[in-house]
Amino acid sequence: DKRHTAPRKRRMGILGAEGSHTHDSFKDYFSRSLDDYEKSFCETPEGHGPEWVFQKLLADIREGRTDCCLMPFFNTTERHFHKIPDWVISSGLYVVDVFHRYINQRLMSTEEVTSIAGVKEIVSNPHCFVQSKRWLDEHLPENKVKWTRKSSSSESVGIIKRNRVGERCALIGADFLRQFHPELIVLHPKLEKDDNWTLMTYAQRVKDVQAFKSRSEGELVIGQGGESKKNWGYL
């Protein structure tokens, strides 16, 4: 008798924590084939620079722990390019797509904090502070509210969820985060003064995207992530 086994799921490395903007981008991009993927979230440990997490995602592909990864490499607010395409190519991997993703940073906390005026401390990833700086300087400036920068978004969420009377901590992040932490409430729905876009990179080991698609019988789909620029093959 022939034994039928389900095709192995593709293992996708995702920069950031569950509920991050990159995770949300993954959900929309692969909206028709989410079940084909196992997700591996990768955050920067305290004491490491931002390059660490990018190199870790690429090393995981190179060494067979994952098949592909999704990561941001340019943000219109920060105006800083990470050298991801160079790192991908020097690693012997391939960039198979680049697409724009609209980013909306929200200020969130738990029910212990009922308004912006009650916030005493903001705990978030450094990128969140940079992208929201103009709004924060006007409403919650660093000389009045403590800004605590944490490399790990998961750690930030943990601190917020342990809010006790008098602490009044808030965080900055994607609304998608609330699907995984429903106790979070939105204190302010948009922290950016200008439109905030991030350029996302999808990288993998396989050059031929058609061959890659056929492995899991999935489909690469641009969902609601915004305007896409198809750049199949080597960049």
Salt bridges, closest charged atoms under 4 A:
ASP24 OD1 - LYS27 NZ 3.39
ASP24 OD2 - ARG101 NH2 2.89
ASP28 OD1 - LYS27 NZ 2.98
ASP28 OD2 - ARG101 NH1 2.71
ASP60 OD2 - LYS56 NZ 2.92
ASP60 OD1 - ARG65 NE 2.63
GLU63 OE1 - ARG65 NH2 2.76
ASP67 OD2 - ARG8 NH1 2.98
ASP67 OD1 - ARG11 NH2 3.35
ASP67 OD1 - ARG205 NH2 3.29
GLU78 OE1 - HIS127 ND1 2.91
ASP97 OD2 - LYS230 NZ 3.99
ASP137 OD2 - LYS133 NZ 2.62
GLU138 OE2 - HIS139 NE2 3.62
GLU138 OE1 - LYS193 NZ 2.72
GLU142 OE2 - ARG149 NH1 3.32
GLU155 OE2 - LYS150 NZ 3.29
GLU167 OE2 - ARG164 NH2 3.09
ASP175 OD1 - ARG106 NE 3.75
ASP175 OD1 - ARG178 NH1 2.91
GLU183 OE2 - LYS161 NZ 3.16
GLU192 OE1 - LYS190 NZ 3.70
ASP194 OD2 - ARG134 NH1 2.60
GLU219 OE2 - ARG32 NH1 3.57
